[in-house]
């Protein structure tokens, strides 16, 4: 996206709007909201219940433990959110059965004008309303949470930091883990020596090309060590593989000598 004036608009359908508001008005997200780069509002699903008790859940047909969120409050809150966005917003349900959330998907979502994020609770949401309004389901990992608010905030944070003007420069995120299918290598700051552990000399050399090569190889080695599944997907040239092998051997030798 090259349009600096673009505002990413997000509506979060939730039973706990305070959870969303507290985070999106804090730190980098808060600055993005204040600058008009990011527009996030929490829509309280309970406001659209059709009973005086603001009840949005009921027992499941066929039995089972727990309660299920009903269709109508969810649908009405979605309609209200869509109206406030005034366009055909892409609707995402944060779901344990959804497609795994990746950096690539975050990049794709950051290019959209508006999003509606639906947060479930209890045992979930009646399938009929999901089939009616949801464009895709996203999971942030193979584990179960009490609700969709934390996953929604994760998606918002991952998207927002790539919007123009949120971070100081594109390099602030382009060189990070997962942007090129690899993890970021180790990082260092002052002092140059701490508890007898020295910063790699190449980083103090001022030689830009050597530093870039060191960072590339450090990234590859970190990926190989901690995420072999990602490393095995890489298509490295023979010359780079040879450099990585030498780099790995040097590191292992240094670790043995410590």
C-alpha positions in Angstrom: 0.0 0.0 0.0 1.4 3.4 -0.9 -1.4 5.6 0.2 -0.2 7.3 3.4 -3.7 8.5 4.2 -5.2 5.1 4.1 -7.1 4.2 7.3 -7.6 0.5 8.2 -11.0 0.2 9.8 -11.8 -2.8 12.0 -14.9 -3.7 14.0 -14.7 -6.4 16.6 -17.9 -8.3 17.5 -17.4 -9.3 21.1 -19.1 -10.0 24.5 -16.2 -8.2 26.2 -15.6 -4.8 24.5 -13.4 -3.5 27.3 -10.8 -6.1 26.5 -10.4 -4.8 23.0 -10.6 -1.1 23.8 -8.0 -1.4 26.6 -5.3 -2.8 24.2 -6.0 -0.8 21.0 -5.6 2.5 22.8 -2.2 1.5 24.3 1.4 1.6 23.0 2.0 1.5 19.2 -1.6 0.5 18.4 -2.8 3.5 20.5 -0.6 5.9 18.5 -1.9 4.4 15.2 -5.4 5.0 16.4 -4.6 8.6 17.5 -3.0 9.3 14.1 -6.0 8.1 12.2 -4.1 5.2 10.6 -6.1 2.6 12.4 -9.8 2.8 13.3 -10.9 0.0 15.7 -14.2 -0.2 17.5 -15.6 -3.0 19.7 -19.3 -3.8 19.0 -21.0 -5.4 22.1 -23.0 -8.4 20.9 -25.1 -8.1 24.0 -26.5 -4.8 22.8 -28.3 -6.7 20.0 -30.0 -9.3 22.2 -33.8 -9.5 21.8 -34.5 -9.9 25.6 -34.3 -7.6 28.6 -31.6 -9.7 30.2 -29.2 -9.2 27.3 -29.0 -13.0 27.0 -27.1 -14.1 23.9 -26.6 -17.9 24.6 -28.7 -21.0 25.0 -28.5 -24.7 25.4 -27.4 -26.8 22.4 -29.8 -28.9 20.5 -28.9 -32.6 20.8 -27.5 -32.1 24.3 -24.0 -31.5 25.5 -22.3 -29.4 28.1 -22.0 -25.6 27.9 -24.0 -23.0 26.1 -23.9 -21.8 22.5 -24.1 -18.2 21.2 -27.4 -17.7 19.3 -27.7 -16.5 15.7 -29.8 -13.4 16.0 -27.6 -11.2 18.3 -24.5 -12.1 16.3 -26.2 -11.4 13.0 -27.6 -8.0 14.2 -24.2 -6.9 15.6 -22.6 -7.9 12.3 -25.2 -5.9 10.4 -24.5 -2.8 12.6 -20.8 -3.2 12.1 -21.1 -3.5 8.4 -23.3 -0.4 8.2 -20.8 1.6 10.2 -18.1 0.6 7.8 -20.3 1.5 4.8 -18.7 -1.1 2.5 -18.4 -4.9 2.0 -16.1 -5.6 4.9 -14.3 -8.9 5.0 -15.5 -11.0 8.0 -13.2 -13.2 10.0 -14.3 -15.6 12.7 -11.5 -16.4 15.3 -11.9 -20.1 15.5 -9.9 -23.2 16.7 -10.8 -24.9 13.5 -9.7 -22.0 11.3 -6.8 -21.7 8.9 -3.5 -21.1 10.8 -2.7 -17.4 10.9 0.6 -16.6 9.2 2.7 -13.5 8.4 1.6 -13.9 4.8 -2.0 -13.8 5.7 -1.4 -10.7 7.9 0.2 -9.0 4.9 -2.8 -9.8 2.8 -5.3 -8.6 5.4 -3.4 -5.4 5.9 -4.2 -4.5 2.3 -7.9 -4.5 2.9 -10.0 -1.4 3.6 -12.0 -2.9 6.4 -12.4 -6.0 8.5 -15.0 -7.4 10.9 -13.5 -9.8 13.5 -16.0 -12.1 15.3 -15.1 -13.4 18.7 -16.8 -16.5 20.0 -17.4 -17.6 23.6 -18.9 -20.4 25.6 -19.0 -23.5 23.4 -18.9 -21.4 20.3 -21.5 -19.9 17.9 -24.5 -21.4 16.1 -23.1 -22.7 12.8 -26.0 -21.2 10.8 -25.0 -17.6 11.4 -21.3 -18.4 10.7 -22.3 -19.8 7.4 -24.3 -16.7 6.7 -21.8 -14.0 7.5 -18.2 -15.3 7.7 -15.8 -15.1 4.9 -13.0 -17.0 6.6 -12.0 -18.6 9.9 -8.6 -18.0 11.4 -6.8 -19.8 14.2 -3.7 -18.4 16.0 -2.6 -21.8 17.2 -3.5 -25.4 18.1 -4.8 -24.7 21.6 -8.0 -23.6 23.2 -8.7 -20.2 24.7 -11.7 -18.9 26.7 -12.8 -16.6 23.9 -11.8 -14.9 20.6 -10.7 -11.6 22.0 -7.0 -12.4 22.4 -6.8 -13.9 18.9 -8.6 -10.9 17.5 -6.1 -8.6 19.2 -3.2 -10.7 17.8 -4.6 -10.3 14.3 -5.0 -6.6 14.8 -1.5 -6.1 16.1 0.0 -8.2 13.3 -1.9 -6.2 10.6 -1.5 -2.7 12.1 2.3 -2.7 12.3 2.5 -3.1 8.5 0.3 -0.1 7.8 2.2 2.9 6.5 3.1 5.3 9.3 2.6 2.9 12.2 6.3 2.0 12.5 9.2 4.4 11.7 10.1 2.8 8.4 9.2 -0.4 6.4 12.6 -1.9 7.5 11.2 -2.1 11.0 9.1 -5.0 10.0 10.5 -6.2 6.6 13.6 -7.7 8.3 11.8 -9.5 11.1 11.0 -13.1 11.6 8.7 -14.8 9.1 8.7 -12.0 6.6 10.9 -14.1 4.3 10.1 -17.5 5.7 12.9 -17.4 8.2 13.4 -16.5 11.8 15.3 -13.4 12.8 18.8 -14.0 14.1 20.2 -12.9 17.5 20.3 -9.2 18.3 22.7 -7.3 20.5 23.1 -3.8 22.1 25.4 -2.1 24.6 27.6 -3.0 26.4 29.8 -4.8 23.9 30.8 -7.3 26.6 28.4 -8.5 29.3 29.4 -11.3 31.8 32.3 -12.2 29.6 30.0 -12.6 26.6 31.1 -10.5 23.7 29.0 -9.2 20.8 30.2 -10.9 17.5 33.1 -8.8 16.2 31.6 -8.4 12.7 28.7 -6.3 14.1 31.3 -3.8 15.5 33.3 -3.7 12.3 31.2 -1.1 10.4 31.6 -3.3 7.2 28.0 -3.2 5.9 28.3 -6.1 3.5 29.9 -8.4 6.1 27.2 -7.4 8.6 24.4 -8.2 6.1 26.0 -11.5 5.4 26.3 -12.3 9.1 22.7 -11.4 9.7 21.5 -13.5 6.8 23.5 -16.6 8.0 22.4 -16.0 11.6 18.8 -15.9 10.4 19.2 -19.2 8.5 21.0 -20.9 11.4 18.3 -19.8 13.9 15.6 -21.1 11.6 17.5 -24.4 11.1 17.9 -24.8 14.8 14.5 -23.8 16.2 12.1 -24.3 13.2 13.4 -27.1 11.0 9.9 -27.2 9.4 10.4 -23.7 8.1 14.0 -24.3 7.1 13.1 -27.4 5.1 10.8 -25.2 2.9 13.6 -22.9 1.9 15.2 -23.2 -1.5 18.8 -22.2 -0.9 21.5 -22.0 -3.6 24.4 -24.5 -3.1 26.8 -21.6 -2.5 24.6 -20.2 0.3 24.2 -23.7 1.8 28.0 -24.1 1.9 28.4 -20.7 3.6 25.7 -21.7 6.1 27.5 -25.0 6.8 30.8 -23.2 7.5 29.0 -20.6 9.7 27.3 -23.4 11.7 30.6 -25.2 12.3 32.2 -22.0 13.5 29.4 -21.4 15.9 29.4 -24.9 17.2 33.2 -24.7 17.7 32.8 -21.5 19.6 30.1 -22.9 21.8 32.3 -25.9 22.7 35.2 -23.6 23.6 33.1 -21.4 26.0 
